[in-house]
């Protein structure tokens, strides 16, 4: 369940940032994921793929770095055009 909520947050932030910076699409999203959630990486990417369809983040690459001793998720940065 966390993965779906996190994925929706990522899609929402991507849409907001794209609008803010006048981007037509987001191409890459770098995420810092706590090692306590690392086993959810695949489901996060899957959920993101479903939820981003039809948005500026559709087909964006999700790059995940694992942060030791953490249970959170943080969007480090995004790339777009």
C-alpha positions in Angstrom: 0.0 0.0 0.0 2.8 2.4 0.7 4.1 2.0 -2.8 0.9 3.2 -4.3 0.7 6.2 -2.1 4.4 7.1 -2.7 3.9 6.6 -6.5 0.9 9.0 -6.5 3.0 11.6 -4.6 5.7 11.3 -7.2 3.3 11.8 -10.0 1.7 14.8 -8.3 5.1 16.4 -7.6 6.2 15.7 -11.2 3.1 17.5 -12.6 3.6 20.4 -10.3 7.3 20.8 -11.1 6.7 20.4 -14.9 4.1 23.2 -14.7 6.4 25.4 -12.5 9.3 25.1 -15.0 7.2 24.9 -18.2 8.3 21.4 -19.1 6.5 19.3 -21.6 7.5 16.1 -19.9 9.5 14.7 -17.1 12.2 12.3 -18.3 13.9 11.1 -15.1 13.1 11.1 -11.4 15.8 10.5 -8.8 14.5 9.0 -5.6 16.2 8.4 -2.2 14.5 5.4 -0.7 15.2 4.2 2.9 16.5 0.7 3.3 13.4 -0.1 5.3 11.4 0.3 2.2 13.9 -1.1 -0.3 12.0 -4.3 -0.8 9.1 -2.1 -2.2 11.3 -0.7 -5.0 9.8 -2.9 -7.8 6.2 -2.2 -6.6 6.9 1.5 -6.5 8.1 1.5 -10.0 5.2 -0.6 -11.2 2.7 1.7 -9.4 4.4 4.7 -10.8 4.1 3.3 -14.3 0.3 2.8 -13.9 -0.4 6.1 -12.2 1.8 8.2 -14.6 0.0 7.1 -17.8 -1.4 10.2 -19.5 0.7 12.6 -17.4 3.8 14.6 -18.0 5.7 11.9 -16.1 4.6 9.0 -18.4 7.6 6.9 -19.3 9.9 8.8 -17.0 12.9 6.8 -15.7 12.8 6.1 -12.0 16.3 6.0 -10.5 16.5 4.8 -6.9 19.3 5.2 -4.4 19.0 3.3 -1.1 19.6 5.3 2.1 20.8 3.2 5.1 18.9 3.3 8.4 15.8 5.1 7.0 12.2 4.2 6.3 11.3 7.2 4.2 11.2 8.3 0.6 12.5 11.6 -0.9 12.5 12.9 -4.4 16.1 14.2 -4.9 15.5 15.8 -8.3 13.9 15.5 -11.7 14.9 16.0 -15.3 12.6 17.1 -18.0 12.3 18.9 -21.3 
